[in-house]
């Protein structure tokens, strides 16, 4: 990891939040100090803040809008966000809300430039409107333009939630490879729950990013 | 089975509506249903349809009134406070016997309430919501896939009976993502619309869509005629899912997302040897009364995200053949499977 600031962004519903949470837990397991920023100013449901308990239990610092997961539907950024740039920990930004959400990130550009960052494009080709290279490229460019930041690599998180099987993750891999070529960035990780990782090609074994699901549905027993 | 995609409930309604022939969507944003408007805004222009963000909920529902009068498949969507604003227009549409689909992705109330999921608009949905003697057909899906099927059904039923159909979901259903396919959805069945105000071509008398009647007995006759239609719908359209009811000591009723919580609870209870069954209403109006005439539990339990608005319908349906208990949360809180399990155990202590 080149920089301590790790940003996860992508189309809404691509699984950014779960990927970012898994990344945070992995870093914690390596013994590092970890801070995660819930930077979703658009969506009131299913966000990093919903994993507050598991983050606290694991000693991961959560920076979120005071009103996240409450009834106040207000597009605000967390108050104490500037402090993260001075912290000697891995800082993970979970940026939701497409380019509208990413727009709010642009105000910190000077800090991102000063401290350096990696920005990961999370993609799920099983989501409508992001099934092809062209669609993915469009959303990636919109996020880059809005945030004034540049993606450094791709996290393939193609999944069908509970119906994910070993065929799912690489089902449209050609599109993601095309995207990788067009953007000039590598496919750094192929992410999936255990059921997704049964048939990973030998040459991609090093890219596997095993996921656990941290935000359960209301009917799932925790 | 077609290829599956992963969709939010709100997006899935939009796609299902488009595939069901809806080309006229009039909306106004409100959390937690805004993704539906956003999806329509992206998709409609690409397929020659109309997406129009109205200046208010009142404007949106009256645009639906106009589009429905012209005989096209039309839809609007909102969440609780927005539906209250639309209530006047909905009453007019029902009074004009026009088909349309109204989506309510319910949030906590009353008043401005909150943006978290709720089911506290049950009375509003099933009792009409606006003024006058009328009903909506109310459909309550419990998964993103069922949301897709029922959206397609909603358009067909609405045209078949000339009754506006409300698709009643909640914030979680609208926001959560599940895999869906669209290949197995019901085909659009277009009804003849000799009543539509879509131009006479100088070949017929003009049609008039109106809800004002100057003569009281005339209005009475119109209302009574519509009442006959409601009786037919009550006979033909009761839909529900039921299982494990035969030996059940307690039968749990819930609809929409809450039924998913109940299924987990039932699984836990059955593993412990406790006899529980399920009746899940899919049509909330007409309420599936038939299901409750065939069962003989020691008690019924209604599980809802409200203060217990469905209890009355269960009591009427079962004709008080057994006590009806309640377990629920409101104001944007979702009950847990554990709460339901505990409630069933408490009930069994009381009714043996």
Interface residues (C-beta under 8 A of the other chain):
Chain A: X13 X43 X44 X45 X46 X70 X71 X73 X124 X126 X127 X128 X129 X131 X159 X160 X161 X162 X163 X217 X218 X219 X220 X221
Chain B: X4 X5 X6 X7 X8 X11 X15 X31 X32 X42 X108 X113 X114 X115 X116 X171 X172 X175 X176 X177 X178 X179 X257 X260 X261 X263 X264 X268 X332 X334 X336 X337
